[in-house]
Amino acid sequence: MAKADAADLIVAARIRKKLMWADIDAVFRATMNAYGIRRMGGQVRATLQAVVGLANAGSPRTPDSGASAPPSAAPDARRLHPGEELLLDTQRITLRVRWRAGTVDVDPSVFLVDAASRVRSDEDFVFYNQPVAADGSVRLTSETSESAATTERIEFDLDALAPDVARVLVSASVDAGALADVRDVVVTATPSDGGATIHLPVAGCAEAGLVFAEVSRRNSGWWLRALRRNYPGGLEEIARVMGVEVAAS
């Protein structure tokens, strides 16, 4: 499937419908199986993204708990599904995690990790008790709003990251219950160059913690990728997986 054609779009659309718009990686694997492709190289992934993206545009979406349009979604906003990614045209980007005030609070966190997906030290863990990375590349702040919503803002200066930081992983968690208990959770990414707003999937997570985005360095550029990695143990489990020294509770 070196080049997408109408037959490719039909295959991708049928697979997405069968999987009920599941994780994009599952759709990729199913599409590869349909063509007898065993390995996903760079060209194969690029073709799959193009084909599935066109299939998305031409196919009605089956509603699910994490797919409903957020109340603040702009009509020209781009939505990244889990596994989809895009090249960032700017080194500065702001993520906003917004939810309805009066419900369970959401705690966004950021992990600066190396090629092994581990923090170099606990200073690479940005959260409510350590809201600024040691190098100033990531900053977590609250944002006031006149609406009935609470917003946490995460500002990224990717140029400030050390060369041995391969990826920046972003998570959301709650102290008790599940993220699905929080009403109207919306995560948006806004490039500083005024590019279109990007919506990332968070709503509907049945666990206490979720890693929902990754910014990775590839070929002298930065890519934003949507993820959906659930962690029933919430922030503590995510931190342990990333190599943070977590004190015994």
Secondary structure, 3 states (H helix, E strand, C coil): CCCCCHHHHHHHHHHHHHCCCCCHHHHHHHHHHHHCCCCCCHHHHHHHHHHHHHHHHHCCCCCCCCCCCCCCCCCCCEECCCCCEEECCCCEEEEEEEEECCCCCCEEEEEEECCCCCECCHHHEEECCECECCCCCEEEEEECCCCCEEEEEEEEEHHHCCCCCCEEEEEEECCCCCHHHCCCCEEEEEECCCCCCEEECCCCCCCCEEEEEEEEEECCEEEEEEEEEEECCHHHHHHHHCCCCCCCC
